[in-house]
Amino acid sequence: MAACPKPCRVGDTLADIETPALVVCLNKLEENIRKMKTVMANYPGVVCRPHVKTHKSPDIARLQMKEGGAVGVCCQTLTEAEAMVFGGVSDILITNQIIGKPKLRRVASLTKQAKVAVCVDSEVNVRDLSEVAVEMGVTVDVVIEVHVGGLRCGVEPGDAVVALAKTIVALPGIIFKGLLCYQGKNQHVRSAQERKKTVDMVAEKVRRSLEALKAAGIECNYVTGGGTGSFQYEASSKVFTEVEPGSYVMMDADYRKNLVEDGNFFTDFQQSLFVVSTVQSVSSTPERAVLDAGMKALSLDSGEPVLSQYPDLTYHNGGDEHGVVVPARDLKIGDKVWLVPGHCDPTVNMHSWIVGMRDGRVECVWPISGRGPGV
């Protein structure tokens, strides 16, 4: 497959960008990175490991570590992890189960170039990882994922955590690092009080697991979890040692619907990510403007995008390559429209390049080297 061409060049203006294009406002992106460092200073003893499933870009990951005080990054797929290591990121946690020895050999290979840990939730996976590590002459840090209510992966809190930890401790080539306790569904619960209530329940499950490990004589000083919608609650829980917010660096329309404790909308971090689209058709019967950004350029799983310059206009799904704006108002053919995606992570995954703009000019064009289905 031919490589996707860059949508623009450094020095170009907005008018020069071929659309649909994924664009970040660098001033806002950088401010979000600095803001996270400032926020985390309020939680001594807790560090930030941002999740790169949001941007999948080693360029942004390096900024988060250099300017934002991040200790490393999280990856959700092996493709993301490889992109980070090959892009110069030195400390990675794969927050997912990597199944099958061919993939585990790729994990083991990464440990020769960077500090890499991986999550597990089954004895089968643990034994395979141990065998591969011994075969390749490496040692792999292992984190047990605990099911804390998201109805996805993870062993149940308490005794099941101890049983799997005992297996890890007994096998060669692997080291028990700690626990992953992430409640993904909680990130988009609108009420701040309800999000905190859920984190309180998660923290109790963490405490139960830590107490069970201690009773079994297994040391555990590492608990990671949390996301953009809840990380401050995990950070203040006294059981988490690390948090994993990802979307904060870019943000999206769905996170903007979350409420903070005073009842106002969540605006702690700025919207830095946009899909820039071009008006390609205008009609008056009925009145509408058609954009060149449809389902191939925007993820609609969390709702339609918002028009940044025209928040009172409505985007409608027009199919794979089209978005329909109603009413057309004063939009003209050739106009550029800045769309705020409903969900940043899968939207980024649809593109090959991130266009970084500052003061009306393209300053950089970054490859999204960790994109793809996660092979």
C-alpha positions as CSV (number, residue, x, y, z in Angstrom):
1,M,0.0,0.0,0.0
2,A,1.4,3.4,-0.9
3,A,2.3,5.7,1.9
4,C,-0.3,8.4,2.6
5,P,1.0,11.8,1.5
6,K,1.4,14.6,3.9
7,P,-1.6,17.0,3.8
8,C,0.7,20.0,3.8
9,R,4.2,21.3,4.3
10,V,5.9,23.2,7.1
11,G,5.3,26.9,6.6
12,D,1.9,26.4,4.9
13,T,-1.1,28.4,5.9
14,L,-4.6,27.0,6.6
15,A,-5.6,27.6,3.0
16,D,-2.8,25.3,1.8
17,I,-3.8,22.2,3.9
18,E,-5.5,19.4,2.0
19,T,-8.5,18.2,3.8
20,P,-9.9,16.4,5.7
21,A,-6.8,16.8,8.0
22,L,-6.1,16.2,11.6
23,V,-4.8,19.5,13.1
24,V,-3.5,20.4,16.6
25,C,-3.1,23.9,17.9
26,L,0.4,23.6,19.3
27,N,0.0,26.4,21.9
28,K,-3.0,24.6,23.4
29,L,-1.4,21.2,23.2
30,E,1.7,22.5,25.0
31,E,-0.4,24.3,27.6
32,N,-2.3,21.1,28.4
33,I,1.0,19.2,28.9
34,R,2.2,21.9,31.3
35,K,-1.1,22.1,33.1
36,M,-1.0,18.3,33.8
37,K,2.4,18.8,35.4
38,T,1.0,21.6,37.6
39,V,-2.0,19.6,38.6
40,M,0.0,16.5,39.5
41,A,2.2,18.6,41.8
42,N,-0.8,18.6,44.2
43,Y,-0.5,14.8,44.7
44,P,3.0,14.0,46.1
45,G,3.9,10.4,45.8
46,V,1.7,9.9,42.7
47,V,3.2,10.1,39.2
48,C,1.7,10.6,35.7
49,R,2.1,8.1,32.9
50,P,0.0,9.5,30.0
51,H,-1.8,7.1,27.7
52,V,-0.7,7.4,24.1
53,K,-3.7,5.6,22.7
54,T,-5.0,9.1,22.3
55,H,-2.4,10.5,19.9
56,K,-0.2,7.4,19.0
57,S,2.7,9.8,18.3
58,P,6.2,9.5,19.8
59,D,6.7,13.2,19.1
60,I,3.9,14.1,21.5
61,A,4.9,11.4,24.0
62,R,8.5,12.8,24.1
63,L,7.0,16.3,24.8
64,Q,4.9,14.8,27.6
65,M,8.0,13.3,29.2
66,K,10.3,16.3,28.7
67,E,7.9,19.2,29.4
68,G,5.1,17.5,31.3
69,G,6.9,15.5,34.0
70,A,5.6,12.2,32.8
71,V,7.6,9.2,34.0
72,G,6.8,7.2,30.9
73,V,3.7,6.3,28.8
74,C,1.0,3.8,28.5
75,C,0.1,1.9,25.3
76,Q,-2.9,-0.1,24.6
77,T,-1.6,-2.1,21.6
78,L,1.7,-3.7,20.6
79,T,1.8,-1.5,17.5
80,E,1.6,1.6,19.8
81,A,4.4,0.2,22.0
82,E,6.7,-0.5,19.1
83,A,6.1,3.0,17.7
84,M,7.0,4.5,21.0
85,V,10.2,2.5,21.5
86,F,11.3,3.0,17.9
87,G,10.5,6.7,18.4
88,G,12.7,7.2,21.4
89,V,10.4,6.7,24.3
90,S,12.2,4.8,27.0
91,D,9.6,3.7,29.6
92,I,6.3,2.0,28.6
93,L,3.5,0.1,30.2
94,I,1.3,-2.0,27.8
95,T,-2.1,-1.8,29.5
96,N,-3.5,-4.8,27.8
97,Q,-3.0,-8.5,27.5
98,I,-0.7,-9.5,24.6
99,I,-1.7,-13.0,23.7
100,G,0.3,-15.7,21.7
101,K,4.0,-16.3,21.6
102,P,4.6,-14.6,18.3
103,K,3.4,-11.3,19.8
104,L,5.1,-12.0,23.1
105,R,8.4,-12.3,21.3
106,R,7.9,-8.8,20.0
107,V,7.3,-7.6,23.6
108,A,10.4,-9.4,24.7
109,S,12.4,-7.8,21.9
110,L,11.3,-4.3,23.0
111,T,12.7,-4.9,26.5
112,K,16.1,-5.0,25.0
113,Q,15.7,-1.3,23.9
114,A,13.5,0.2,26.6
115,K,11.9,-0.4,29.9
116,V,8.7,-2.2,29.1
117,A,6.0,-3.8,31.3
118,V,2.9,-5.7,30.2
119,C,-0.4,-6.5,31.8
120,V,-1.8,-10.0,32.3
121,D,-4.9,-11.6,33.7
122,S,-4.5,-15.3,33.1
123,E,-2.1,-18.1,34.0
124,V,-1.9,-19.2,30.4
125,N,-0.6,-15.8,29.3
126,V,1.8,-15.6,32.3
127,R,3.3,-19.0,31.5
128,D,3.7,-18.2,27.8
129,L,5.4,-14.9,28.7
130,S,7.8,-16.6,31.0
131,E,8.7,-19.2,28.4
132,V,9.3,-16.5,25.8
133,A,11.4,-14.4,28.2
134,V,13.6,-17.3,29.0
135,E,13.9,-18.3,25.4
136,M,15.0,-14.7,24.5
137,G,17.2,-14.1,27.5
138,V,15.3,-11.2,28.9
139,T,13.3,-10.2,32.0
140,V,9.9,-8.7,31.6
141,D,8.0,-6.7,34.3
142,V,4.4,-8.0,34.7
143,V,1.4,-6.1,36.0
144,I,-1.8,-7.9,37.0
145,E,-4.9,-6.2,35.6
146,V,-7.7,-6.3,38.3
147,H,-11.3,-6.2,37.3
148,V,-12.7,-3.1,39.1
149,G,-16.1,-2.8,37.3
150,G,-15.5,-2.1,33.7
151,L,-16.7,-5.5,32.5
152,R,-13.7,-6.0,30.4
153,C,-10.4,-7.7,31.3
154,G,-8.9,-8.4,34.7
155,V,-9.0,-10.9,37.6
156,E,-11.3,-10.4,40.5
157,P,-9.9,-8.5,43.5
158,G,-8.5,-10.3,46.4
159,D,-7.7,-14.0,46.3
160,A,-7.6,-14.2,42.5
161,V,-4.9,-11.5,42.4
162,V,-2.8,-13.4,45.0
163,A,-3.1,-16.7,43.0
164,L,-1.9,-15.1,39.8
165,A,0.9,-13.1,41.6
166,K,2.1,-16.4,43.2
167,T,2.4,-17.9,39.7
168,I,4.3,-14.9,38.4
169,V,6.7,-14.9,41.4
170,A,7.4,-18.6,40.9
171,L,8.3,-18.5,37.2
172,P,11.6,-17.4,35.6
173,G,12.0,-14.5,33.2
174,I,9.2,-12.4,34.7
175,I,8.9,-10.0,37.7
176,F,5.7,-9.0,39.5
177,K,5.6,-5.2,39.2
178,G,2.1,-4.4,40.6
179,L,-1.5,-3.8,39.7
180,L,-3.6,-2.1,37.0
181,C,-7.0,-0.9,38.2
182,Y,-8.7,1.1,35.5
183,Q,-12.4,1.8,35.2
184,G,-12.9,3.0,31.7
185,K,-16.6,3.5,31.8
186,N,-16.3,6.0,34.6
187,Q,-14.4,8.5,32.5
188,H,-17.5,9.7,30.8
189,V,-20.0,9.6,33.7
190,R,-21.3,13.2,33.7
191,S,-21.6,13.8,37.4
192,A,-18.4,14.6,39.3
193,Q,-19.9,13.1,42.4
194,E,-20.8,9.9,40.7
195,R,-17.3,9.6,39.2
196,K,-15.8,10.1,42.6
197,K,-18.2,7.5,44.1
198,T,-17.0,5.0,41.5
199,V,-13.4,5.7,42.2
200,D,-14.0,5.2,45.9
201,M,-15.4,1.7,45.2
202,V,-12.4,1.0,42.9
203,A,-10.1,2.1,45.7
204,E,-11.7,-0.3,48.1
205,K,-11.1,-3.2,45.7
206,V,-7.5,-2.1,45.4
207,R,-7.1,-2.1,49.2
208,R,-8.6,-5.5,49.5
209,S,-6.1,-6.8,46.9
210,L,-3.2,-5.1,48.5
211,E,-4.1,-6.5,51.9
212,A,-4.4,-10.0,50.4
213,L,-1.0,-9.7,48.7
214,K,0.6,-8.5,52.0
215,A,-0.9,-11.4,53.9
216,A,0.6,-13.8,51.3
217,G,4.0,-12.2,51.7
218,I,4.0,-10.6,48.3
219,E,5.2,-7.0,48.1
220,C,3.3,-4.6,45.9
221,N,4.2,-0.9,45.8
222,Y,2.8,-0.1,42.3
223,V,-0.9,0.6,41.5
224,T,-1.8,2.4,38.3
225,G,-5.1,3.5,36.7
226,G,-7.4,6.4,36.2
227,G,-8.1,8.5,33.1
228,T,-8.8,12.1,32.1
229,G,-12.3,12.1,33.6
230,S,-11.3,10.7,37.0
231,F,-7.5,10.8,37.5
232,Q,-7.6,13.4,40.3
233,Y,-9.8,11.1,42.4
234,E,-7.4,8.1,41.9
235,A,-4.5,10.4,42.7
236,S,-6.0,11.5,46.0
237,S,-7.2,8.0,47.0
238,K,-4.0,7.0,48.9
239,V,-3.8,3.7,47.1
240,F,-2.8,4.7,43.6
241,T,0.8,5.4,42.9
242,E,0.3,6.4,39.2
243,V,-2.4,7.8,37.0
244,E,-2.9,7.3,33.2
245,P,-4.8,10.2,31.7
246,G,-4.7,10.3,27.9
247,S,-7.3,12.5,26.3
248,Y,-6.4,15.6,28.3
249,V,-3.6,16.5,25.8
250,M,-6.1,16.8,22.9
251,M,-9.7,16.7,24.4
252,D,-12.9,16.1,22.5
253,A,-16.6,17.1,22.5
254,D,-17.7,14.2,24.7
255,Y,-15.3,15.0,27.5
256,R,-16.7,18.6,27.4
257,K,-20.0,17.2,28.5
258,N,-18.6,16.1,31.9
259,L,-19.3,18.2,34.9
260,V,-16.9,19.2,37.7
261,E,-17.9,19.4,41.3
262,D,-19.4,22.9,41.1
263,G,-21.7,21.8,38.4
264,N,-19.9,23.6,35.5
265,F,-18.6,21.9,32.4
266,F,-15.2,20.3,32.4
267,T,-12.8,22.9,31.0
268,D,-9.5,22.1,32.9
269,F,-7.8,21.3,29.6
270,Q,-8.1,23.1,26.3
271,Q,-9.4,21.7,23.0
272,S,-6.2,21.3,20.9
273,L,-7.4,18.7,18.4
274,F,-9.5,19.4,15.3
275,V,-10.4,17.8,12.1
276,V,-10.2,20.6,9.5
277,S,-12.7,20.1,6.6
278,T,-13.6,21.9,3.5
279,V,-17.1,22.9,2.3
280,Q,-17.5,21.2,-1.0
281,S,-21.2,21.8,-1.8
282,V,-23.9,24.3,-0.7
283,S,-27.6,23.9,-1.4
284,S,-30.8,25.8,-0.5
285,T,-33.3,23.0,-1.1
286,P,-33.2,22.2,1.7
287,E,-30.6,24.5,3.1
288,R,-27.4,22.6,3.8
289,A,-23.6,22.7,3.4
290,V,-21.7,19.5,2.7
291,L,-18.2,19.0,4.1
292,D,-15.5,16.6,2.9
293,A,-15.2,15.0,6.4
294,G,-17.4,12.0,7.0
295,M,-17.1,8.7,8.8
296,K,-13.6,8.0,7.3
297,A,-12.3,11.2,9.0
298,L,-14.2,11.3,12.2
299,S,-15.3,8.7,14.8
300,L,-19.0,9.1,15.5
301,D,-19.2,6.5,18.3
302,S,-19.5,9.2,21.0
303,G,-21.6,11.6,18.9
304,E,-21.3,14.0,16.1
305,P,-18.5,16.6,16.0
306,V,-19.1,20.2,17.0
307,L,-18.3,23.1,14.6
308,S,-15.7,25.2,16.5
309,Q,-16.4,28.4,14.7
310,Y,-20.2,27.8,14.4
311,P,-21.4,26.0,17.6
312,D,-25.0,26.8,16.8
313,L,-24.8,24.8,13.5
314,T,-25.3,21.1,13.5
315,Y,-23.2,18.4,11.8
316,H,-25.1,15.4,10.5
317,N,-23.5,12.1,9.3
318,G,-23.6,12.2,5.5
319,G,-21.8,8.9,5.0
320,D,-18.2,7.8,4.6
321,E,-16.9,10.9,2.9
322,H,-19.4,13.6,3.7
323,G,-20.7,15.6,6.6
324,V,-23.8,17.7,6.3
325,V,-24.1,21.0,8.1
326,V,-27.6,22.4,8.8
327,P,-28.3,25.2,8.2
328,A,-25.7,26.4,5.8
329,R,-25.8,29.9,7.1
330,D,-23.1,31.9,5.3
331,L,-20.8,28.9,4.5
332,K,-19.4,29.0,1.0
333,I,-17.7,26.4,-1.2
334,G,-14.0,26.3,-0.3
335,D,-14.5,27.5,3.3
336,K,-12.5,25.6,6.0
337,V,-14.4,24.4,9.0
338,W,-12.8,23.3,12.3
339,L,-14.5,20.3,13.7
340,V,-14.2,19.1,17.3
341,P,-14.4,15.3,17.2
342,G,-16.8,13.5,19.5
343,H,-14.1,11.0,20.5
344,C,-10.4,11.9,20.0
345,D,-8.7,8.4,20.2
346,P,-10.4,6.6,17.3
347,T,-10.5,9.8,15.3
348,V,-6.8,10.1,15.4
349,N,-6.5,6.4,14.5
350,M,-8.2,7.2,11.1
351,H,-5.4,9.6,10.1
352,S,-1.7,9.2,9.1
353,W,-0.5,12.7,10.0
354,I,-0.9,15.3,12.7
355,V,-0.6,18.8,11.4
356,G,0.8,21.1,14.1
357,M,-0.1,24.8,13.7
358,R,1.0,27.9,15.5
359,D,0.1,31.5,14.8
360,G,-1.6,30.5,11.5
361,R,1.3,28.5,10.1
362,V,2.2,24.9,9.9
363,E,5.1,24.3,12.2
364,C,5.3,20.5,12.0
365,V,3.8,17.5,10.4
366,W,4.0,14.4,12.7
367,P,3.5,10.8,11.6
368,I,0.9,8.9,13.6
369,S,3.2,5.9,13.7
370,G,1.2,3.9,16.3
371,R,-2.1,4.0,14.4
372,G,-3.9,0.8,13.2
373,P,-6.0,-2.0,14.6
374,G,-3.3,-3.1,17.1
375,V,-1.6,-6.0,15.3
